[in-house]
Amino acid sequence: MELEISGRSAAEIASSLRTLVERGMLPPGGSLPSVRALADRLGVNRNTVVAAYGELARAGVVESRGRGGTRVLDRAEVAQEGFAADTVLRDVGTGNPDPDLIPGFLPALTAMAGRPVLYGEPVIDPGLERWATAWMSEDLAPSAPARLTITSGAGDAVERLFADVLTRGDAVALEDPCFLTSIHTVRLGGYRPVPVPVDDQGMTVDGLRAALQQGVRAVLCTPRAQNPTGASLSADRAEALRDLLREHPYVLVIEDDHFSMLSRAPLHSLIGPEHRRWALIRSVSKFLGPDMCLAVTASDPDTADRLATRLTPGTTWVSHLLQRLTHTLVADPAVTEGIARASAHYAERNASFADRLTAHGVPTRAGDGLNLWVALPVPARAVTQQLMRRGWLARSGDEFVLSDASSARRLRLTVHDLDDTEAEQLAADIAAAVRAVRGRPVRAEVG
């Protein structure tokens, strides 16, 4: 059936097509007519149709695939972190920190009282600014001038940074496999993700080189505790990436150091002292709790100005009450000692579970971070189905994938809150699930 497209101007044609999309007559993935065919049908210049398609692309309604034509974008939701709703299964795919290891707020709330903050005052609380300046400066190149910005979490900072330097269709280098929030941000922004493979030492040099050759305007990298793999940049890898980026000083490089104070690995940055556009982001959600929606961004002065401008139309500042609470907590030696204990706990429990899996015939190595990235000899989706029959809800690696087919044989597990008995049962059940998928007889497992 021929679509009823009308209009003489680019705006009219775009409006007609958008109506068809909204009414479901042009479904996600559906093809638009070629520019030539639609121009001939409507009796307009081809440039008019090109302009109409461009308007729809900028609005995130369609995307151009070159010789593959122009297609309606699929707005399907990206998988999100957190507990699965309405399940009786034990959820081992949450990506959450242990709530018992998050510091209590009541003493800090009592200690942080102060006068109200009014319009026109500095947007960063002075106490937090002093602490954050020292915290961020520890890992910045000495010659790199930096300014601080406070945002409502790392995702908020990344989204605003992208919005300032990118337009729809621009290419962005993302790690592959990738953090779910990053995939979601790029998809909603209408940017074109260019996958950069990740190995045990982090983002690969060949992968970044290929992405830069494709003209990416921004690079988003997790320098340590990469989610989902747990990889951290080695010193040699970071140096090689910096060497590569010297030829591209105006590509925006964003480092999301989300695990920061909990990480067991040193920070090796891919931001060189001569790089012109960069941002280092650290949120507090992993060690102070997901509800503490605050992140500190250190960036070059121009990027800081642009990020501050992006904050102006909406929330001009992050609540000073939240800033004061954050500062009161991180300045408390008892809290920082608790964070150190949490760091050791996550590392020990992940390493212990990796050893259990290895003993059950599923070789696993623990990286850094809250999760384990488990390689399987069979498709992960089939294993998760087997695990559901045994009472477990696990997460398949293909939810984090951009192009890396090997992720279809991975599980991302959050196991740090399992006791020894539960951990042994899960490890045994994973091994049994693998054997079941392979078609081998499954012997009874003892928890």
C-alpha positions in Angstrom: 0.0 0.0 0.0 1.4 3.4 -1.0 1.9 5.8 1.9 -0.2 9.0 1.8 2.6 11.5 1.9 1.8 15.1 1.1 3.4 18.6 1.1 5.2 21.1 -1.1 7.8 22.4 1.4 10.3 20.5 3.5 8.4 21.4 6.6 5.1 20.1 5.2 6.6 16.9 3.9 8.4 16.3 7.3 5.1 16.9 9.1 3.3 14.5 6.9 5.9 11.7 7.4 6.0 12.3 11.2 2.2 11.9 11.3 2.5 8.5 9.6 5.2 7.5 12.1 3.1 8.6 15.1 0.0 6.7 13.8 2.0 3.5 13.3 1.6 3.5 9.5 5.4 3.8 9.3 6.7 1.3 12.0 10.2 1.2 13.5 12.6 0.0 10.9 10.2 0.9 8.1 11.7 2.4 4.9 10.9 5.8 3.6 10.7 6.3 -0.2 13.9 7.2 -1.9 14.5 10.9 -2.4 14.1 10.7 -6.1 10.9 8.6 -5.9 9.2 10.9 -3.4 10.3 14.1 -5.2 8.9 12.8 -8.5 5.6 11.8 -6.8 5.1 15.1 -5.1 6.4 17.2 -8.0 9.1 19.0 -5.9 12.8 19.5 -6.1 14.9 16.6 -4.7 16.6 19.1 -2.4 13.3 19.7 -0.7 12.9 16.0 0.1 16.5 15.9 1.3 15.8 18.8 3.6 12.6 17.1 4.9 14.5 13.9 5.7 17.2 15.9 7.3 14.7 17.6 9.6 13.3 14.2 10.6 16.8 12.9 11.3 17.7 15.9 13.5 14.4 15.2 15.5 15.4 11.6 16.0 12.5 10.2 14.0 14.6 8.6 11.2 18.1 7.7 10.4 20.0 7.6 7.1 21.8 4.3 6.3 23.5 5.5 3.1 22.7 3.0 0.3 20.4 1.2 2.8 18.0 4.2 2.5 16.3 6.1 5.3 14.5 4.2 8.0 12.3 5.0 11.0 14.3 4.8 14.2 13.4 2.1 16.7 12.7 3.8 20.0 12.8 0.5 21.9 14.0 1.0 25.5 17.5 0.0 26.4 17.9 -2.4 29.3 18.4 -0.5 32.6 20.4 -1.2 35.7 18.7 -2.3 39.0 16.4 -4.9 40.4 14.0 -6.6 38.1 10.4 -5.9 39.1 7.8 -8.5 40.0 10.1 -11.6 40.2 10.3 -14.3 42.8 13.8 -15.3 41.5 17.0 -14.3 43.3 18.3 -11.5 41.2 22.0 -11.7 40.5 22.1 -9.1 37.7 21.3 -5.9 39.5 24.6 -4.0 39.3 23.8 -2.4 42.7 26.1 -1.7 45.5 25.5 -3.5 48.8 23.1 -1.3 50.9 24.7 -2.5 54.1 27.9 -0.9 52.9 26.4 2.5 52.2 27.1 5.0 55.1 24.2 6.2 57.2 23.1 9.8 56.6 21.6 10.8 60.0 24.8 12.0 61.7 25.9 13.9 58.6 22.5 15.6 58.2 22.7 16.9 61.8 26.2 18.3 61.2 25.6 20.0 57.9 23.1 22.7 58.9 23.7 26.1 57.4 22.0 29.2 56.1 19.8 29.0 53.0 21.4 29.5 49.6 19.8 32.1 47.3 19.8 32.9 43.6 23.0 34.3 42.2 25.3 32.7 44.7 28.2 30.4 43.7 26.8 27.1 42.3 29.4 24.9 44.0 29.3 24.7 47.8 32.7 26.1 49.0 33.5 23.1 51.3 32.7 20.6 48.5 34.7 22.6 46.0 37.8 22.6 48.2 37.6 18.8 48.8 36.7 18.0 45.2 39.6 20.1 43.8 42.1 18.1 45.9 40.4 14.8 45.0 40.4 15.4 41.2 43.8 17.1 41.1 45.5 13.9 42.3 44.9 12.2 38.9 45.1 15.2 36.5 48.1 16.0 34.4 50.0 18.8 36.3 50.0 21.1 33.3 46.4 20.7 32.5 44.3 23.7 33.6 41.0 22.4 35.0 37.7 23.7 36.4 35.0 21.9 38.3 31.3 21.5 37.5 28.7 19.7 39.7 26.0 17.8 37.9 23.2 15.5 39.0 25.2 12.3 38.4 27.6 11.1 35.8 24.8 10.3 33.3 23.6 13.9 33.5 27.2 15.2 32.9 27.7 12.9 29.8 24.4 13.8 28.3 25.1 17.6 28.6 28.6 17.2 27.3 27.4 15.3 24.3 24.6 17.8 23.6 27.1 20.7 23.5 29.5 19.2 21.0 27.3 16.8 18.9 24.4 17.0 16.6 22.2 14.1 15.6 24.1 11.6 13.4 27.5 12.6 14.8 29.8 9.6 15.6 30.8 8.8 19.2 33.3 6.2 20.2 31.9 3.9 22.8 33.4 0.9 24.5 32.1 -2.5 23.3 30.6 -4.0 25.4 29.3 -0.8 26.9 27.6 0.6 30.1 23.8 0.5 29.7 23.4 4.2 30.5 25.9 5.2 27.8 24.0 3.2 25.2 20.7 4.8 26.3 22.2 8.3 26.2 23.6 7.9 22.7 20.4 6.3 21.3 18.2 9.0 22.7 20.5 11.7 21.5 20.4 10.3 17.9 24.2 10.0 17.8 26.0 7.2 15.9 27.8 4.8 18.2 31.2 3.6 16.9 32.2 0.5 18.9 35.7 0.2 20.3 36.5 -3.3 21.6 37.6 -3.7 25.2 40.0 -6.4 26.4 41.6 -7.1 29.8 43.6 -3.8 29.6 40.6 -1.7 28.6 39.8 0.2 25.4 42.0 -1.2 22.6 44.4 0.9 20.5 43.3 -0.5 17.2 39.7 0.0 18.0 40.2 3.6 18.9 42.3 4.2 15.8 39.5 2.8 13.6 37.0 5.0 15.4 39.0 8.2 14.9 39.4 7.3 11.3 35.6 7.2 11.1 35.5 10.8 12.3 34.2 10.4 15.9 33.7 13.8 17.6 33.7 12.4 21.1 35.2 9.4 23.0 33.6 8.0 26.1 35.9 5.7 28.1 35.8 4.1 31.5 39.5 4.1 32.7 39.0 1.5 35.5 36.3 -1.0 36.6 34.7 -0.9 33.2 31.1 -1.9 33.3 30.4 -4.7 32.4 33.9 -6.2 31.9 35.7 -5.0 35.0 38.7 -4.0 32.9 41.0 -1.2 33.9 43.4 0.7 31.6 47.0 -0.5 32.1 49.8 2.1 32.1 51.1 0.9 28.7 47.6 0.9 27.2 46.8 4.4 28.5 50.1 5.7 27.1 49.4 4.2 23.7 45.9 5.7 23.6 47.3 9.1 24.6 49.8 8.9 21.7 47.0 8.2 19.3 44.9 11.1 20.6 47.8 13.6 20.2 46.8 13.8 16.5 43.2 14.6 17.5 43.4 17.3 20.3 39.9 18.7 19.6 38.0 15.4 19.9 36.1 15.5 23.2 37.5 12.8 25.5 35.3 11.9 28.5 36.5 9.6 31.2 33.8 8.2 33.5 35.7 7.1 36.6 32.5 5.8 38.2 34.1 3.5 40.7 36.8 6.0 41.8 37.1 5.7 45.6 36.2 2.0 45.6 38.5 0.9 42.8 41.4 -1.4 43.5 43.3 -0.3 40.4 45.3 3.0 39.9 43.9 5.5 37.4 45.8 5.6 34.1 44.2 8.3 32.1 44.0 8.6 28.3 43.8 12.4 28.6 47.2 13.9 27.8 48.4 17.3 29.1 48.2 18.8 25.6 44.6 17.6 24.9 42.3 20.5 24.3 38.8 19.1 25.0 38.4 16.7 27.9 36.4 15.9 31.0 37.0 13.6 34.0 33.7 12.6 35.7 33.4 11.0 39.2 30.0 10.3 40.7 29.4 9.4 44.3 26.6 6.9 43.7 28.7 3.7 44.0 30.1 4.5 47.5 27.4 6.9 49.0 24.4 5.2 47.3 22.5 5.5 44.0 20.2 8.1 45.5 23.1 10.5 46.0 22.7 12.0 42.5 25.8 14.1 42.4 28.9 14.0 40.2 32.1 16.1 40.0 33.4 16.9 36.6 36.9 18.4 36.1 37.4 19.7 32.5 39.3 22.2 30.5 38.0 25.7 31.0 36.2 26.0 27.6 34.4 22.7 28.2 33.6 23.8 31.8 32.0 27.0 30.4 30.0 25.1 27.9 28.8 22.6 30.5 27.8 25.4 32.9 25.8 27.0 30.1 24.1 23.7 29.5 23.0 23.7 33.1 21.5 27.1 33.0 18.2 26.4 31.1 17.2 23.7 33.6 18.5 23.3 37.1 21.1 26.1 37.6 22.8 24.2 40.3 22.7 20.9 42.2 21.1 21.3 45.6 23.5 22.7 48.1 21.9 20.5 50.7 23.0 17.5 48.7 26.5 19.1 48.1 26.9 19.7 51.8 25.8 16.2 52.7 28.3 14.8 50.2 31.1 16.9 51.6 30.2 16.1 55.2 30.3 12.3 54.5 33.5 12.2 52.4 35.3 14.4 54.9 34.4 12.0 57.8 37.3 9.5 58.5 34.8 6.9 59.7 33.0 7.1 56.3 36.2 6.9 54.3 37.3 3.9 56.4 33.9 2.3 55.6 34.4 3.0 51.9 37.8 1.2 52.1 36.2 -1.8 53.8 33.5 -1.8 51.0 36.2 -1.8 48.4 37.9 -4.8 50.0 34.6 -6.6 50.4 33.6 -6.3 46.7 37.0 -7.4 45.5 37.1 -10.4 47.9 33.6 -11.6 47.1 34.1 -11.3 43.4 37.4 -13.1 43.5 36.0 -15.8 45.7 33.1 -16.4 43.3 35.4 -16.5 40.3 37.4 -19.2 42.1 34.2 -21.2 42.7 33.2 -21.0 39.1 36.6 -22.0 37.9 36.5 -25.0 40.3 33.2 -26.0 38.7 34.7 -26.0 35.2 33.8 -22.4 34.1 37.1 -20.5 34.1 36.5 -17.0 35.4 38.8 -14.1 36.4 37.6 -11.3 38.6 38.2 -7.7 37.4 37.5 -4.5 39.2 34.0 -3.2 40.1 30.7 -4.4 41.4 30.2 -7.2 38.9 31.8 -10.3 37.3 32.0 -10.8 33.5 31.8 -14.5 33.0 32.8 -16.2 29.7 30.7 -19.2 28.7 31.2 -22.0 26.2 27.6 -21.8 25.1 25.0 -19.0 24.4 24.3 -17.0 27.6 20.6 -16.6 26.8 20.2 -20.3 27.0 22.1 -20.4 30.3 19.9 -17.7 31.8 16.8 -19.7 30.9 18.3 -22.7 32.7 19.2 -20.6 35.7 15.6 -19.3 36.0 14.5 -22.9 36.4 16.9 -23.1 39.3 15.6 -19.9 41.0 18.2 -17.4 39.6 17.7 -14.3 37.5 21.0 -13.5 35.7 21.9 -11.0 33.0 23.0 -11.9 29.6 26.0 -10.1 28.1 24.2 -9.3 24.8 22.3 -6.5 26.6 25.6 -4.6 26.8 26.7 -5.2 23.2 27.3 -2.8 20.3 28.9 -5.2 17.8 31.0 -7.7 19.8 29.4 -11.1 19.1 31.4 -12.8 21.8 29.3 -10.9 24.4 26.4 -13.3 23.5 28.4 -15.9 25.5 28.8 -13.8 28.6 27.0 -13.3 31.9 27.3 -10.2 34.0 26.7 -11.2 37.6 26.3 -9.2 40.7 27.3 -11.6 43.5 28.9 -9.6 46.3 25.9 -9.9 48.5 25.7 -13.7 48.4 26.9 -15.7 51.4 29.2 -18.6 51.0 26.3 -21.2 50.8 24.4 -19.1 48.2 27.6 -18.5 46.2 28.4 -22.1 46.0 24.9 -23.0 44.9 24.9 -20.4 42.2 28.3 -21.5 40.9 27.1 -25.1 40.8 23.9 -24.1 39.1 25.8 -22.1 36.4 28.0 -25.2 35.7 24.9 -27.4 35.6 23.1 -24.9 33.2 26.1 -25.0 30.9 26.1 -28.7 30.8 22.4 -28.8 30.2 22.7 -26.4 27.2 25.5 -28.6 25.8 23.1 -31.5 26.0 25.1 -33.4 28.6 23.4 -35.3 31.5 23.1 -33.1 34.5 24.0 -34.8 37.8 22.4 -33.6 41.0 24.2 -30.6 42.6 24.6 -30.2 46.3 24.3 -26.7 47.6 
